[in-house]
Amino acid sequence: MKENRSASLFPKELVIESLKQSFVKLDPRTMFRNPIMFIVEVVTFVMLIVTVWAAATGNTAQGLAGYNIVVFIVLFLTLLFANFAEAIAEARGKAQADSLRKTREETPAKRVDANGTVTTVSSSQLKKGDVFICEAGDTIPSDGEIIEGLASIDESAITGESAPVIREAGGDKSSVTGGTKVLSDQIRVMVTTQPGESFLDKMIALVEGASRKKTPNEIALTILLAGFTLVFVVVCGTLKPLADYSGTQITIAAFISLFVCLIPTTIGGLLSAIGIAGMDRALRANVITKSGKAVETAGDIDTLLLDKTGTITIGNRKATQFYPVAGVDEHSFVQACLMASLSDETPEGKSIVELGRERGIRIRDLSTSGSRMIRFTAETKCSGVDLKDGTRIRKGAFDAIRRMSEAAGNKYPEEVAGLVGKISGNGGTPLVVSQDDFIIGVIELQDIIKPGIQERFERLRKMGVKTVMVTGDNPLTAKYIAEKAGVDDFIAEAKPEDKMNYIRKEQEAGKLVAMMGDGTNDAPALAQANVGVAMNSGTQAAKEAGNMVDLDNDPTKLIEIVEIGKQLLMTRGTLTTFSIANDVAKYFAIVPALFMVAIPQLAALNVMRLHSPESAILSAVIFNAVIIPILIPLALRGVAYKPIGASALLRRNLLIYGVGGVIAPFIGIKLIDMMVSLFF
Amino acid sequence: MNTELLGSIIQIILMVVLAYPLGKYIAKVYKGEKTCFDFLAPVERWIFKICGIDPKEEMSWKSFLKALLTVNLFWFFWGMILLWTQQYLPLNPDGNAGQSSHLSFNTCISFMVNCNLQHYSGESGLTYFTQLFVIMLFQFITAATGMAALAGIFKAMAAKTTKTIGNFWDLLMKSCTRILLPLSLVVGFILILQGTPMGFDGKMQLTTLEGHEQQISQGPAAAIIPIKQLGTNGGGYFGVNSSHPLENPTYLTNMVECWAILILPMAMVFALGFYLKRKKLSYTIFGVMLFAYLVSVGINTYYEMNGNPKIAEMGIDQAAGAMEGKETRLGAAATALWSCTTTVTSNGSVNGMHDSTMPLSGMMEMLNMQINTWFGGVGVGFMNYYAFLIIAVFISGLMVGRTPEFLGKKVEAREMKIATIVALAHPFVILIGTAVACYYYVYNPAFVEAEGGWLNNPGFHGLSEMLYEYTSSSANNGSGFEGLGDNTWFWNFTTGLALIISRYLPIVGQVAIAGLLAQKKFIPESAGTLKTDTATFAVMTFSVIFIVAALSFFPALTLGPIAEYFSIYL
């Protein structure tokens, strides 16, 4: 995992900007989006009026002027803290997105006009449908799709990965990203997005709040929190006549303090920051999400479709064994294999040469001058070499070589059929080798399972996520690799529609499915999946269809995305619990303080032995305010997810945030009271 | 061991042990499986035929509720008319008068909603005719209404995905004929043997040992008392309820009656386990409820048996416990047990005066009703718990990083909205009612004076009396701190309003949640699914209920029973 994580959660320039925003966000029209904090704003305003009125008229029935002012200030700070939490989350997300966007602003673009002339314009002038040329050394000015040519491209500006990648017209690797650099060759690229409408731009808009929609889960939680707020409106409102009956005078400041302490301001103040931070964490993992909902859904994923190649196995197969048929000398068989692979640039070909070298056969010993290389094509399904002396060596899929050999009137040896079966059963791919249409042996190619992938799957299993491997291999090979890697299920000989069918089947059973893909033929499945992650290198169609884009093109990213989603929900849940659990201590701080003067017996309820009614109330509101900034780092980072099973996780979080939420404010309020008691 | 305590322990054991097989039986009844009372089927079919009801028709949750509410409205008019005109109706040997309009409103509503708040006294306020055809009838059908609603919820919870939740009429009928009627017959038989009257003669004229003439009310009491207890109704045949020697003649009847209060609410929880084939879920729910119940029994028994220290200071022996307002033949422990049993459920019958219980006992009685989910009324008790279960599922689902789901159904905004409204309506009604009463008491003394002054006890206890009255109404309980003079225009109307809101809003909401969840796609369990039948989740549910339901009342309770407690004990 490559992370552009800044060392500090609070870089200085972001803090200054966020502080400014904290005041801007006091605008009631903005506050209205968050019902809990809006109510706090209303009562803060009431408190201001009371303070001014009491000071102006010299009325002390509502408490001393100094005390009222302090209560007002603390309430005001509560608002600022909550706004700051949201602002800093936004600022961090924006900063992250900006740093990605900056790379592509104002680079010169060589636009090809309709008449074929090339003019250099600024990248910001490029419109959707324009075509530009990039040569070695150019920075690509805009996102687009290669329509002609092939180039190696340095994408490190986006992905942090220094190894160059090949992008070419046609096929599934045709997308280029603005800000990346062409290292070799020349390509013609068509612009695919309007300026300001790229995925990144959309994501920035999401973070900035204007187009940020509450996710379904956030709405449900807001309803619950609004319900709690309402009940405390009633609790505090009805307390007035009850206190009148008991002959107790309660100041407006005390009423407001009790109310603000009881309503869930902690979670209310941090709720939107948590949501933004979720998207931000995804962005830090180099994933652009098209909606907050997608991140949330990722936490619920039941089934994960993973491509074998690149995710479970390292991209390429490696030759692991030579099997000459009976009557063929091993040395000459290996020689033949090497000659057939000498100019084979595929990783498989290179690995055959490497294995031969390990067997003591050097390339330079072989005379290949004057020979002609035969490239692999999809029709022939084999490659090889025609030597100067007319010897034809071929290697390829067993059915292709068999057909060729049988066409020449040779028998397909049973021994070979046995070898092919054995290798497939072991998860390998057999490569049959023929010399002048006689089959002389088989090379075993093996998939190399990525180190550490078993543990990751185990982790997913504990989260309750089922993993499914998708591969073009035959069922035997697929089964072997599936078992070795520890995936729960596999789709062998997969065609694009198989993915689609599998997703449909899982969804009909009520499951949520995530998949990753890059090709245009993946697009329907990406759209069908509940979470579809398109690789940035993939086609535009794939990127449009999915709801996330992975800038790293890293197929294991899905696993991280699931964890980010879970963290997001957990952070909301634990902070809600914490916020509500805090009420117990706040009741015990404020309720005795309200009635102690009129009903001295109730001093017995003052279990914290707080100094005076005024100090008790102040301590509770101060605790209520400062807990918000204290929890901002947690809200931004997210609660750590541990795959230990749902019940164990609930127990753990209930202990930390539930029991902790009951105890912490008792300690906190007492400590604050010791300081406040110096003044009140 | 102290025989009083032993009596309490035996009663509790009898409840728990017998609730299990009864729960199994109830599940069978609602699933439509074969039971030993199937011989009643022709009678049921005959009744359905007369009413033109097709008991096999599957109802959506909306038509289910429509049927429920329609029949309740019909009963309201039925009850109002009979109560108004009872003096002209037969079976009135004592010549009792009709009820005033606000009293008949209150009485009718109160029995229609299974609350049985009584602002009258049975001996003089009703006739034998209305006792039987309003009071007893309502005690059967309203209990059955709650049970039928829960049976609908059972069906919704059990099905993978369904649009229908059963037939209201069928479930209502079966609750009456298969469950309430047989049990009532058993209990009634024991009561008659122990001396509870059953007949239609008027007041009995007696000469006491002192030579005074005394009039003793009687009537068809043994027919009404069993269903009063079993259906969590609680409206006594006689004014002082089960502390009356004819309503509750012996310690044995006391045991049976107290047992009868809790047996069905307990059995309904077990029935859930059998119906859904999720016994572990029902055990954890039962465990939470039993724990809360035992805590409350413990507190009340302790304070009632230890007597009142202030009275002890006056030199009056408190060895028998705080005996003010209690029957000596029953004792402090039996009254303490009953006071908790009747308040955790929505029964509200009493065998001693709650107004006279010690401050913390009184607080526990109120708290039980304010929480209103520990076993609760037949059917509706579990339904209240269900609303909190949804909230607990939601919060804990988030805590484990998954969109919350309960029994394979995702809990989303719409269900949360309903659950929140249902869970919070209760403190709303109680606190606003009490606040209005306090406001009038403080700022409009002339009005209160015109209504007879309301309170017999000023100070903290006076507040408790008013708080108790609204708590009891809102919990559809019906017991009272009877020091409150509550047969007045103000109390009859405001509590009547509280009764209606607190009965129908939750039922509609809870059935709606179940119906909405039932329509959703079923999600199979995985390792990431939060299990709801674990001890951890039970603790979570308890905490949610306690913090949300109980803490809302903390300031009000502080000014009432807690202040009173510290005045006596400090």
Interface residues (C-beta under 8 A of the other chain):
Chain A: P216 N217 I219 A220 L221 I223 L224 A226 G227 F228 L230 V231 F232 V234 V235 G237 T238 L239 K240 P241 L242 A243 D244 Y245 S246 T248 L258 E296 G299 D300 D302 R461 K462 M463 G464 V465 K466 A509 G510 K511 G565 K566 Q567 L568 L569 M570 R572 G573 T574 T576 T577 I580 A581 D583 V584 Y587 V591 P592 L594 F595 I599 Q601 L602 A604 L605 Y641 G645 A646 S647 L649 L650 R651 N653 L654 Y657 G658
Chain B: I391 F394 I395 S396 G397 L398 M399 V400 G401 R402 T403 G408 V411 E412 A413 M416 K417 T420 I421 A423 L424 P427 F428 L431 I432 T434 A435 V436 C438 Y439 Y441 V442 Y443 F460 G462 L463 K521 F522 I523 P524 S526 A527 G528 T529 L530 K531 T534 T536 F537 V539 M540 S543 I547 V548 L551 S552 F554 P555 A556 T558 L559 I562 A563 F566 S567 L570
